Each structure stands twice: as structure tokens, then as C-alpha cells.
């Protein structure tokens, strides 16, 4: 039985606040943080929808005028156990 970590598919965690919606969109993306920032900037500048893809291949589409904020960060490794620091 192998216990190898497979974290090459997940590069970034993304949180998008949509105006007039109570909850945020939160997903993991295989895109780099720089690619996501570029896509957000392009969507805001052009007014076209922001289109991102999560790690399972699903597309997330948000109208540019409905974006409240976008938070992008590196995916944190998930630690398990009492000694995880």
C-alpha cells in the first residue's frame, strides 16, 4: 500500500466573493496564482465573465460586474495528527 502524497495537481486555492450572494465560491485550481490573477484582471478590465477551472475540470464562471473580491493563495498541505505544526 502506497502512502504517497499527490499534490502536483493542486496549485492554488481560490475564494471568490460574488456581490449580493451570502456565501463565497471556494475551490482548488490547477492553475498558478499568477494565471488566476491575470484572468481576474482581464475580466475586470474587459467586463467579460471570469472563467476559471477547478482541479476536477469543472468551469466556474462569474460575471465581471458581480465580483466582490478574489482571494488567491498556494494550496496548503493538509496535516494530520497531534504533532502537526
Buried (B, 14 or more C-beta within 10 A) or exposed (E): EEEEEEEEEBBBBBEBBBEEEEEBBEBBBBBEBEBBBEBBEEBBEEEEBBEBBBBEEEEBEBEBEBBEEBEBEEBEEEEEEEEEE
